[in-house]
Amino acid sequence: MAELAPASVQAPAQAQTNVVARARSIGAEIAARHAADVDRDGRFPSEAFDALRAEKLLGVMIPVELGGGGASLFDVAAACHALARGCAATGMIYAMHQIQIACLVNHGDNGWHRGLMERIAAGQLLLGSATTEAETGGDIRNSVCAVRAEGDRFTLAKNASVISYGDQSDVILVTARRNPDAPSSDQVLVVVTKDDYRLEKTSRWDAMGMRGTCSDGYRLEAAGVIDQILPLSYADLSAQTMLPVTHILWSSTWLGIAADAVSRARAYVRSEAKRKPGTTPASAVRLAEATAKLQQMKAVILAAIRQYELACGSPERLTSLSFATAMGTLKVTTSELVREVVEAAIRTCGLAGYRNDTPYSLGRHLRDAHSAALMIGNDRIMSHISTQLLVQRDGSGAFE
Ligand SMILES: Cc1cc2nc3c(=O)[nH]c(=O)nc-3n(C[C@H](O)[C@H](O)[C@H](O)COP(=O)(O)OP(=O)(O)OC[C@H]3O[C@@H](n4cnc5c(N)ncnc54)[C@H](O)[C@@H]3O)c2cc1C
């Protein structure tokens, strides 16, 4: 099994800087230029993804021996942040893609999976996710659809009510019950490529924010060989990789939204200060509040990445209740903070932030930020954590 942690520790410093620097340049120069248009038309940010492909940033987390960049989770988190500063939808799509890559890298253990990783790195393929199901909604730890095996082949049909960038995806990772007799919680993660599946659109994404993620609904029908199914149960795979990596990369994307909002607020306060030299604009107080919350976001994300690195390679630690609680609270904390930071930035800029036609406009940031609490509802996560807390033992130290 190729592991994320050793790769993250061993990635050469030069390679690390390159990943982040290239993402920063694409975020600032390409994603930012098209962000308003992507948002207005609810279209896929194709210019940014053409550039990410050209820079080979889609296969960056695949191990070097399979043709990828061997980048660390830290670098990928920094890349999500850099892209989201320019365009939140671009950052979120990149994050969702890399979450699927992490699952494949950490748990794809046979020749079929390794071959696919080589194809992803060589062809810069884009990976999507079908966890949400029409029948179960956001309860992604239960499935109605099931894998139907016959000999060494399977078929699968799912009412996937949300698949972001489904039209642009080359590969989709799908949750399903292990077999038609399995209970709803006995799930596996099935990797299907464009040649294996057919998508029929059932709904169009016309949402308040994150409009460029094109999170349409589909009926997915797939067929393939049994080797395509990741061997670990989805419960363990989710605890060890999907949940922590998702919450770290989503949070890093939201940090990018918050950072850009604070930049705009800072620019506004500076322009006010220039207009009235020798005085500190009253709005600077709100800027300080936004900045403090931004720092809080950054601190919890960095702590979570460190916690993940420390736990990597130890399934026992990764599946512990205290680790699950830490990763759950990370998502809830950052998803609330991103909205608070953007709101404080709007208060800083006043009408200039509220209007849609100034350099300080923050409407798109606020709409995008509101998706954070809903992407796996915070109340659902808190209710799950509260159940865990009833059985969790007290830790013996602050750095567990
Ligand atoms: C931008 C974006 C992109 C997405 N992309 C994808 C994708 O690519 N693939 C994919 O599969 N899914 C995707 N999703 C869907 C996402 O993963 C969640 O499934 C979805 O946001 C949950 O939707 P829901 O609020 O309708 O469902 P639910 O989770 O069913 O929640 C409905 C309401 O019930 C509340 N609730 C539920 N359970 C509890 C509880 N136990 N206690 C208290 N309250 C509770 C929730 O807080 C919420 O208010 C995406 C969502 C967004 C916003």
The ligand as an SDF file (V2000), in Angstrom:
LIG
                    3D

 53 58  0  0  0  0  0  0  0  0999 V2000
  -20.7880   22.5620   -3.2300 C   0  0  0  0  0  0  0  0  0  0  0  0
  -21.2220   21.1520   -2.9420 C   0  0  0  0  0  0  0  0  0  0  0  0
  -20.6370   20.1300   -3.6570 C   0  0  0  0  0  0  0  0  0  0  0  0
  -21.0230   18.7940   -3.4190 C   0  0  0  0  0  0  0  0  0  0  0  0
  -20.4590   17.8010   -4.1560 N   0  0  0  0  0  0  0  0  0  0  0  0
  -20.8060   16.5230   -3.9580 C   0  0  0  0  0  0  0  0  0  0  0  0
  -20.2440   15.4810   -4.7450 C   0  0  0  0  0  0  0  0  0  0  0  0
  -19.4210   15.7040   -5.6260 O   0  0  0  0  0  0  0  0  0  0  0  0
  -20.6380   14.2000   -4.5060 N   0  0  0  0  0  0  0  0  0  0  0  0
  -21.5330   13.9020   -3.5370 C   0  0  0  0  0  0  0  0  0  0  0  0
  -21.8160   12.7230   -3.3470 O   0  0  0  0  0  0  0  0  0  0  0  0
  -22.1050   14.8650   -2.7690 N   0  0  0  0  0  0  0  0  0  0  0  0
  -21.7620   16.1720   -2.9610 C   0  0  0  0  0  0  0  0  0  0  0  0
  -22.3520   17.1780   -2.2020 N   0  0  0  0  0  0  0  0  0  0  0  0
  -23.3950   16.8210   -1.2230 C   0  0  0  0  0  0  0  0  0  0  0  0
  -22.8640   16.8090    0.2060 C   0  0  0  0  0  0  0  0  0  0  0  0
  -21.8370   15.8800    0.3280 O   0  0  0  0  0  0  0  0  0  0  0  0
  -23.9740   16.4610    1.1930 C   0  0  0  0  0  0  0  0  0  0  0  0
  -24.4820   15.2160    0.9330 O   0  0  0  0  0  0  0  0  0  0  0  0
  -25.0780   17.4290    1.1180 C   0  0  0  0  0  0  0  0  0  0  0  0
  -24.5550   18.7390    1.2060 O   0  0  0  0  0  0  0  0  0  0  0  0
  -26.0840   17.2110    2.2440 C   0  0  0  0  0  0  0  0  0  0  0  0
  -27.3020   17.6700    1.7550 O   0  0  0  0  0  0  0  0  0  0  0  0
  -28.6310   17.9090    2.6270 P   0  0  0  0  0  0  0  0  0  0  0  0
  -28.4260   19.0990    3.4730 O   0  0  0  0  0  0  0  0  0  0  0  0
  -29.7570   17.9350    1.6770 O   0  0  0  0  0  0  0  0  0  0  0  0
  -28.8110   16.5760    3.4240 O   0  0  0  0  0  0  0  0  0  0  0  0
  -28.9080   16.1180    4.9090 P   0  0  0  0  0  0  0  0  0  0  0  0
  -27.5690   15.7850    5.4540 O   0  0  0  0  0  0  0  0  0  0  0  0
  -29.8590   14.9720    4.8230 O   0  0  0  0  0  0  0  0  0  0  0  0
  -29.4790   17.2810    5.8020 O   0  0  0  0  0  0  0  0  0  0  0  0
  -30.7510   17.8660    5.7280 C   0  0  0  0  0  0  0  0  0  0  0  0
  -30.9700   18.6820    6.9840 C   0  0  0  0  0  0  0  0  0  0  0  0
  -31.0980   17.8120    8.1200 O   0  0  0  0  0  0  0  0  0  0  0  0
  -30.1640   18.1330    9.1160 C   0  0  0  0  0  0  0  0  0  0  0  0
  -29.7130   16.9120    9.7790 N   0  0  0  0  0  0  0  0  0  0  0  0
  -29.4180   15.7460    9.2040 C   0  0  0  0  0  0  0  0  0  0  0  0
  -29.0500   14.8440   10.1240 N   0  0  0  0  0  0  0  0  0  0  0  0
  -29.1220   15.4640   11.3170 C   0  0  0  0  0  0  0  0  0  0  0  0
  -28.8720   15.0540   12.6520 C   0  0  0  0  0  0  0  0  0  0  0  0
  -28.4700   13.8250   12.9410 N   0  0  0  0  0  0  0  0  0  0  0  0
  -29.0500   15.9580   13.6350 N   0  0  0  0  0  0  0  0  0  0  0  0
  -29.4650   17.2140   13.3540 C   0  0  0  0  0  0  0  0  0  0  0  0
  -29.7280   17.6460   12.1150 N   0  0  0  0  0  0  0  0  0  0  0  0
  -29.5530   16.7800   11.1070 C   0  0  0  0  0  0  0  0  0  0  0  0
  -29.0130   18.8410    8.3690 C   0  0  0  0  0  0  0  0  0  0  0  0
  -28.2630   19.6870    9.2290 O   0  0  0  0  0  0  0  0  0  0  0  0
  -29.8000   19.6210    7.3240 C   0  0  0  0  0  0  0  0  0  0  0  0
  -30.2970   20.7960    7.8720 O   0  0  0  0  0  0  0  0  0  0  0  0
  -21.9930   18.5030   -2.4210 C   0  0  0  0  0  0  0  0  0  0  0  0
  -22.5680   19.5580   -1.6940 C   0  0  0  0  0  0  0  0  0  0  0  0
  -22.1950   20.8650   -1.9480 C   0  0  0  0  0  0  0  0  0  0  0  0
  -22.8150   21.9820   -1.1360 C   0  0  0  0  0  0  0  0  0  0  0  0
  1  2  1  0
  2  3  1  0
  2 52  2  0
  3  4  2  0
  4  5  1  0
  4 50  1  0
  5  6  2  0
  6  7  1  0
  6 13  1  0
  7  8  2  0
  7  9  1  0
  9 10  1  0
 10 11  2  0
 10 12  1  0
 12 13  2  0
 13 14  1  0
 14 15  1  0
 14 50  1  0
 15 16  1  0
 16 17  1  0
 16 18  1  0
 18 19  1  0
 18 20  1  0
 20 21  1  0
 20 22  1  0
 22 23  1  0
 23 24  1  0
 24 25  2  0
 24 26  1  0
 24 27  1  0
 27 28  1  0
 28 29  2  0
 28 30  1  0
 28 31  1  0
 31 32  1  0
 32 33  1  0
 33 34  1  0
 33 48  1  0
 34 35  1  0
 35 36  1  0
 35 46  1  0
 36 37  1  0
 36 45  1  0
 37 38  2  0
 38 39  1  0
 39 40  1  0
 39 45  2  0
 40 41  1  0
 40 42  2  0
 42 43  1  0
 43 44  2  0
 44 45  1  0
 46 47  1  0
 46 48  1  0
 48 49  1  0
 50 51  2  0
 51 52  1  0
 52 53  1  0
M  END
$$$$
